[in-house]
Amino acid sequence: MRLRKSKTYLCVSLTTGKKNRRLNCLVDNGCFFNLVSYRYVTGLRLSPSSEQLVAMNGSNVRILGSVKLPFTVDDQNLVVDFLVADDITWLVLGFSFLSAYGCR
């Protein structure tokens, strides 16, 4: 997969349960983890996570667990592990995603 240098956000189609949403997703190579807001995964079973995150402003990001989610970018179907946080309002694809899918 190749990301254009100018793209900071990707439009993804996220499927959770019976809901399919088109969302803008922040691509952030400065964040190691992939993050999803709890509001998008309400009702799904979360796996426990002991990860601890600190935001750029120094505040702690409360992690509620992790979840594996399918989503689509253009015509590519992907499945990625996300940490679930209630402090964020968007999706973040971090370095682990970029590395796993060979994005340059």
SVG drawing of the C-alpha trace seen along z (x, -y; Angstrom):
<svg xmlns="http://www.w3.org/2000/svg" viewBox="-27 -20 35 30">
<polyline fill="none" stroke="black" stroke-width="0.4" points="0.0,0.0 1.3,-3.4 0.2,-6.6 0.6,-9.9 2.8,-12.3 0.1,-14.9 -2.5,-12.6 -2.9,-13.1 -6.3,-11.6 -7.7,-8.5 -11.4,-8.0 -12.2,-4.5 -15.3,-2.4 -15.4,-0.9 -17.7,2.0 -18.8,2.6 -21.5,5.1 -24.3,4.2 -23.1,0.6 -21.0,-0.5 -19.6,-4.1 -17.5,-6.2 -15.0,-8.1 -11.9,-10.2 -9.0,-8.5 -5.8,-10.3 -2.6,-8.7 0.0,-9.4 3.5,-7.9 4.3,-9.5 1.8,-7.3 2.8,-3.6 -0.7,-2.3 -3.9,-2.3 -6.7,-4.0 -10.5,-4.0 -13.0,-6.0 -15.2,-4.0 -18.3,-5.5 -17.6,-3.5 -17.3,-0.1 -20.0,-0.4 -21.5,3.1 -18.5,5.0 -16.4,7.3 -13.1,5.6 -10.0,7.6 -8.1,6.4 -5.1,4.2 -2.3,3.0 -1.0,0.3 -0.6,-3.2 -0.6,-6.2 0.2,-9.8 -1.2,-12.5 1.0,-15.2 -0.2,-17.6 1.0,-15.3 -2.4,-14.1 -3.0,-10.4 -5.2,-8.6 -7.5,-6.2 -7.4,-2.8 -10.6,-0.7 -9.2,2.4 -8.4,3.5 -10.5,4.8 -9.8,6.2 -11.8,4.3 -12.4,4.8 -12.3,1.7 -11.9,0.8 -9.6,-1.8 -10.5,-2.3 -11.0,1.3 -8.7,3.0 -10.3,4.9 -8.1,4.8 -8.3,6.1 -6.4,4.2 -6.0,4.3 -7.1,1.0 -6.7,-0.3 -10.1,-1.7 -10.1,-5.0 -12.9,-7.2 -10.8,-10.4 -10.6,-10.6 -13.2,-11.3 -11.6,-9.9 -9.7,-6.9 -5.9,-6.9 -3.8,-4.6 -0.3,-4.6 3.1,-3.4 2.2,0.3 -0.4,0.1 2.0,-1.7 4.8,0.8 2.5,3.9 1.1,2.9 4.4,1.6 3.2,-2.0 5.9,-4.4"/>
</svg>
